[in-house]
Amino acid sequence: MKRLFSGLLLTLLLLGESVAAVDKEYALKAGFLFNFARYGEWSPEPAASPAFSICSPDASFIEVAGKVLKGQKVSGAPIESIVVDLTAQSLESCSLLFITAATMPAWAGVDNKELYNVMVVGESEGFIEAGGQIRFFLSGGKIRFEVSPKKLKLSGISMSSRVLRLGRVLER
């Protein structure tokens, strides 16, 4: 019985560390998304919207992003974090869409990925080729990003040169 309890406790501790690592990575990525939003320019500006909506089909990410970005604003609009399904109607309310590795298979099944005025960010290999505009990747244990200004422009979004200098720019 004591062994079983010890084994269960060890499993819970290891699982807790794993969950904490994912939460930390999601928190860092939420911070990046906030800066992409601050230094991105939507045309026309989504001024009619009372909030800047960061969306994802991944509820775990949205929970972390909601905590990290609580009280933050983009162009004077408060940030709201929304869990969405990947339908055109659901995505219309998004200013920024984050596709996690766990939700990439669902994204791959979306027919029309040309969302106007929606910044689409992901973290999976081949994400930009699959219709995304910005992709996170790990390099030397750090989170980095690559960006396609051309795909952003096709969506009606431009990115500050300050941000572009920090990432790997694809096909100018």
N, C-alpha and C positions, 0 to 999 in steps of 0.2 A: 504494500500500500504506500509506504514511504517512497519507494522507487517510482511508482506511478505518479505520485504527487510531484516529486522532484523533476521527472521527465516532462510533466505537463507545465510546470513552472518554467523550465528551460525553454520549451517550445514557445510559450507565451512571450517570454523575454526576447527571443530571437525574432518572432513575428512582430513584436512591438518595434524593434529596431528597424526591421524591413519597412514597416508602415511609416515610421518616422523619416526614413531616408526618402521614400516616395513623396511624402508631404513636403520635405525640405526642397526637393527638386521642383515640385509643383509650385511652391512658394517663390522660388527663384524665377521660374518661367512666368509666373503671374507678374512679377516685377518687370521682367523684360516686356511683356505685353503692355503693361502700363506705359512704359517709355515709348514703345512703338506707337501707341495711341497718342501720346503727347506730342511726338515729333512727326506724326503722319498728318496728311492733309486730305480730307475727303472732299470731293466736289460733286455736287454742291454739298456744303457743310450740312450735316444732319441736324440743323438748328431746330426743326420742328419737334424733334424728339426730346422729351424731358430728361432722358438719361442716356449715357453712353453704355451700350450693352455688349458685354463680353460673354460670348456663348460657347458652349461645348456640349457634346452628347455624353461626356464623361462626368457623372455626378460627383465623383471624388475630387476631380480637378476643380469643379465649380465651388465645392465646399471650401477648399483651401483658398482659392482665389477670392471668394467672398470675404474671408477673414483677413487676408493680406491687404486687400484693396478697400476695405471698409473706410468710408469717409473721404476717399480720394475723388478727384474730379478731373475731367478732360474737357478743355474749353468751357469751363464753368458748369458742365453737366455732371451730376453724380454718376459714378460707375455702378451698374447693376450686373450681377453675375447670374446667368440664366442657363439652366439645363434645357437643351433642345433636341428634337429628333431631326434627322437630316432630310426634311422635306422643304420644298421651296417656300411654302407658307410660313413654316416655323423660322426659317432663316432670314426672312424679310425684316424681322425686328432686330437683327444683329448688326453691330458696327464692326465687331471683330469676332472671328470664329476660330477656336483652337481645337484641333484634331489630335488627340493623344494616340499613342501607339495602340492602345487597347481598342480605340474606335476607328482605326485606319481601315479595317475590312469593311465597315459600314460606309465609310467615305468612298472607298473604291467602287461601291455599288451605286453611288449617286450619278445619275445621268448628266444633268446640267450643272457643271461646276463653275460656270461663269457668273458669279454673283457680283452684281454691280454695287459699289459702295460698301463692300464687306471685305475687310482684311482677313485673309485666310492663312493661318499659321499652323504648322504641324511639327512632328518630331520623328517621323519615320523616314527611312532611306527611300529615295525616289518620290518623296512627297511633292516636290515642286513639279516634277514631270507628271504627277497624278492630278494636277490642277491647283496646287497650292502656290503661295507667293513667298512665304518665308518658312524656313525649316531650321529647327534647333538640332545641334549635334554636339557630341562630346569630343573634346580634343585636349589631351593632357590632363584629363580629370576635370576640365572646366566646360561649362555650357557656352557654346558659341552659336552663331547663326549664319545662314546664307540667305540671300534675298534676291528676288528677281524684280528689279524696278520696272521692267517691261510688262510683267504680269500685273503688278500693282497699278500701273498706268491704265491698262486695259480695263481695270475695275473702277477707274475714276479716283484712284488714290495715288498720292506722291509721298515720298519719304524724304526727310531732311538729309542733306549730305552729311551731317554730323553722325547720324545713325549709320548711313551707308559705309562710312569710313571704318566703323567698328566691326562690320560683318564681311563676309565673303560675298562679293557682288557677282551675280551670274548674268551672262549675256546682256550687256548694257544695251 
